[in-house]
Amino acid sequence: MSDHEHIEAQAADWLARLDRGLDDQGEVAFETWKAASTENRIAFIRLQAAWQRADRLAALRRLQDAAPEPRPFLWLKAIAAILIVCAGAGLSVAYLQAHKTAGQPFETAVGMQRSLNLADGTHIELNTDTLIHTSMSSGARTVRLDRGQAYFEVVHDARRPFVVIAGNRRITDLGTKFSVFRDGDRVEVVVKEGQVRIDLVAADPTSTPVVAERNTVVVARKAETLVAIKPQQEIDNELLWRSGMLVFNQTSLADVADEMNRYNTREIDVVGSARNIRIGGSFRRDNIEGFKQLLRDGFGLKIVEADDKTVISN
């Protein structure tokens, strides 16, 4: 039995023991086993997700009620052995699950945010008005970002690269935490930890992949790519949307309004010379009234409520 198969068997054993219930000593042993390696945690998450999605644990509990012996444990061991054989043939638990959920969409409406965990343990946070499709197989993990912004905390697995496709860019995880924002053909990648590699999706012998490390922002549009290394505080500010805050630093009021409009259904329209006013500070993305009041008090701007939007001018 290979190391991978041995870990899968241990994960199946723990799942069976958890189904029967653990005492305090068992809980400590289980947590110790999970903490021993990333491979242990990933194997358990995969197997648990597969059982939960198929509702097999519930079925096994019904068998336990009807049988005089603790059959669920034996069934789990037997079926886990089958899964291990499949893994030897190139079909992991995650692959079996992926056939049920390949290309699964996750979406947020304007002003909404959402967090989710993939079967491999990767954590994703979706920002406002975002749509992604996830696909997992035995050889790769892929997320397609159709629109909007997503933050990723990836569980690294050298055997299965984690790739985000956004527009004409392919972002490959090299063990990291990062966000990707797509607005039409513009793609922005903010790397908080680790590294990512950014390539053009279409083969182009003249293009050179970009490897972005911690505290790097990459902005790509069509065939052009801009790379900027920023202070840690600026990177943290870039990601404050995760807690509902937006931070600006001498940003034009026109650009601030565009960013606020991403989170609200009522449009803010800045007209005339007011568009060029530079502002800074932190604002709650959903506190439009407070934002407008600050503009009145701080800049003496005129704010008019029209039928379908708010117009700001000098």
Backbone hydrogen bonds, N-H to C=O, Kabsch-Sander energy under -0.5 kcal/mol:
donor,donor_aa,acceptor,acceptor_aa,energy
6,H,2,S,-2.5
7,I,3,D,-2.3
8,E,4,H,-2.3
9,A,5,E,-2.3
10,Q,6,H,-2.2
11,A,7,I,-2.6
12,A,8,E,-2.2
13,D,9,A,-2.1
14,W,10,Q,-2.5
15,L,11,A,-2.2
16,A,12,A,-2.0
17,R,13,D,-2.1
18,L,14,W,-2.7
19,D,15,L,-1.8
20,R,16,A,-1.3
21,G,17,R,-1.4
27,E,23,D,-2.5
28,V,24,D,-2.0
29,A,25,Q,-2.2
30,F,26,G,-2.6
31,E,27,E,-2.5
32,T,28,V,-2.2
33,W,29,A,-2.2
34,K,30,F,-2.4
35,A,31,E,-2.2
36,A,32,T,-0.9
36,A,33,W,-0.7
37,S,33,W,-0.5
37,S,34,K,-0.8
41,R,37,S,-1.5
42,I,38,T,-2.7
43,A,39,E,-2.4
44,F,40,N,-2.2
45,I,41,R,-2.5
46,R,42,I,-2.6
47,L,43,A,-2.2
48,Q,44,F,-2.9
49,A,45,I,-2.6
50,A,46,R,-2.3
51,W,47,L,-2.1
52,Q,48,Q,-2.7
53,R,49,A,-2.5
54,A,50,A,-1.6
55,D,51,W,-0.8
55,D,52,Q,-0.6
56,R,51,W,-1.7
57,L,51,W,-0.6
59,A,55,D,-1.3
60,L,56,R,-2.6
61,R,57,L,-2.1
62,R,58,A,-1.7
63,L,59,A,-1.8
64,Q,60,L,-2.2
65,D,61,R,-1.8
66,A,62,R,-1.3
67,A,63,L,-1.8
71,R,69,E,-2.8
73,F,70,P,-0.8
74,L,70,P,-0.9
75,W,71,R,-2.9
76,L,72,P,-2.8
77,K,73,F,-2.3
78,A,74,L,-2.5
79,I,75,W,-3.0
80,A,76,L,-2.7
81,A,77,K,-1.9
82,I,78,A,-1.6
83,L,79,I,-2.4
84,I,80,A,-2.2
85,V,81,A,-2.2
86,C,82,I,-2.4
87,A,83,L,-2.3
88,G,84,I,-2.0
89,A,85,V,-1.0
89,A,86,C,-0.5
90,G,87,A,-1.6
91,L,86,C,-2.9
92,S,90,G,-0.6
96,L,92,S,-2.2
97,Q,93,V,-2.3
98,A,94,A,-2.2
99,H,95,Y,-1.3
100,K,97,Q,-1.8
101,T,97,Q,-1.2
102,A,98,A,-1.9
103,G,134,T,-1.1
104,Q,101,T,-1.8
104,Q,134,T,-1.5
106,F,132,I,-2.3
108,T,130,T,-2.3
111,G,262,R,-0.5
112,M,109,A,-2.0
114,R,126,L,-1.9
116,L,124,I,-2.6
118,L,122,T,-2.7
121,G,118,L,-2.0
123,H,153,E,-2.3
124,I,116,L,-2.9
125,E,151,Y,-2.3
126,L,114,R,-3.6
127,N,149,Q,-2.9
129,D,109,A,-1.6
131,L,147,R,-2.0
132,I,106,F,-2.6
133,H,144,R,-1.8
134,T,104,Q,-2.6
135,S,142,T,-2.6
137,S,140,A,-2.8
141,R,161,P,-2.5
142,T,135,S,-3.2
143,V,163,V,-2.6
144,R,133,H,-2.9
145,L,143,V,-0.6
145,L,165,I,-2.9
146,D,131,L,-2.0
146,D,144,R,-0.9
147,R,131,L,-1.3
148,G,182,R,-1.5
150,A,180,V,-2.3
151,Y,125,E,-2.7
152,F,178,F,-3.6
153,E,123,H,-2.7
154,V,152,F,-0.5
154,V,176,T,-1.8
156,H,154,V,-0.9
160,R,157,D,-1.4
163,V,141,R,-2.9
163,V,161,P,-0.6
164,V,171,I,-2.9
165,I,143,V,-2.8
166,A,164,V,-0.6
166,A,169,R,-2.4
167,G,145,L,-0.5
169,R,166,A,-2.0
170,R,199,D,-3.0
171,I,164,V,-3.1
171,I,169,R,-0.5
172,T,170,R,-0.6
172,T,197,R,-3.0
173,D,162,F,-3.0
173,D,171,I,-0.5
174,L,195,Q,-2.3
177,K,193,E,-1.5
178,F,152,F,-2.1
179,S,190,V,-2.4
180,V,150,A,-2.6
181,F,188,E,-2.7
182,R,148,G,-3.3
183,D,186,R,-2.7
186,R,183,D,-1.8
187,V,220,A,-2.9
188,E,181,F,-2.7
189,V,218,V,-3.0
190,V,179,S,-2.1
191,V,189,V,-0.5
191,V,216,T,-2.7
192,K,177,K,-2.4
192,K,190,V,-0.7
193,E,177,K,-1.9
196,V,212,A,-2.1
197,R,172,T,-2.3
198,I,210,V,-3.1
199,D,170,R,-2.5
199,D,197,R,-0.5
201,V,168,N,-2.6
207,S,204,D,-1.6
210,V,198,I,-2.4
211,V,209,P,-0.5
212,A,196,V,-2.6
212,A,210,V,-0.7
214,R,194,G,-0.6
215,N,191,V,-2.0
216,T,191,V,-0.7
216,T,213,E,-0.9
217,V,228,A,-3.1
218,V,189,V,-2.8
219,V,226,L,-2.7
220,A,187,V,-3.2
221,R,224,E,-2.2
222,K,185,D,-0.9
224,E,221,R,-2.4
226,L,219,V,-3.0
228,A,217,V,-2.6
230,K,215,N,-2.7
235,I,231,P,-1.8
236,D,232,Q,-2.6
237,N,233,Q,-2.3
238,E,234,E,-2.1
239,L,235,I,-1.1
240,L,237,N,-1.3
242,R,239,L,-1.7
243,S,240,L,-1.9
244,G,241,W,-1.6
245,M,240,L,-2.0
246,L,283,F,-2.7
248,F,281,G,-2.8
251,T,279,I,-2.7
253,L,277,I,-2.4
254,A,275,R,-1.8
256,V,252,S,-2.3
257,A,253,L,-2.5
258,D,254,A,-1.9
259,E,255,D,-2.0
260,M,256,V,-2.6
261,N,257,A,-2.4
262,R,258,D,-0.7
262,R,259,E,-0.9
263,Y,260,M,-1.5
264,N,261,N,-0.6
267,E,265,T,-0.7
267,E,308,D,-0.8
269,D,267,E,-0.5
269,D,310,T,-3.4
270,V,268,I,-0.5
271,V,269,D,-0.5
271,V,312,I,-2.6
274,A,271,V,-1.0
275,R,272,G,-1.6
276,N,273,S,-1.5
277,I,274,A,-1.3
279,I,251,T,-2.5
281,G,248,F,-2.7
283,F,246,L,-2.6
285,R,244,G,-2.2
287,N,284,R,-1.4
288,I,286,D,-1.0
291,F,287,N,-1.8
292,K,288,I,-2.6
293,Q,289,E,-2.2
294,L,290,G,-1.9
295,L,291,F,-1.7
296,R,292,K,-2.0
297,D,293,Q,-2.8
298,G,294,L,-3.1
299,F,295,L,-1.6
300,G,296,R,-1.2
301,L,295,L,-1.5
302,K,313,S,-3.2
304,V,311,V,-2.8
306,A,304,V,-0.8
306,A,309,K,-2.5
310,T,267,E,-3.0
311,V,304,V,-3.1
311,V,309,K,-0.5
312,I,269,D,-2.6
312,I,310,T,-0.5
313,S,302,K,-2.4
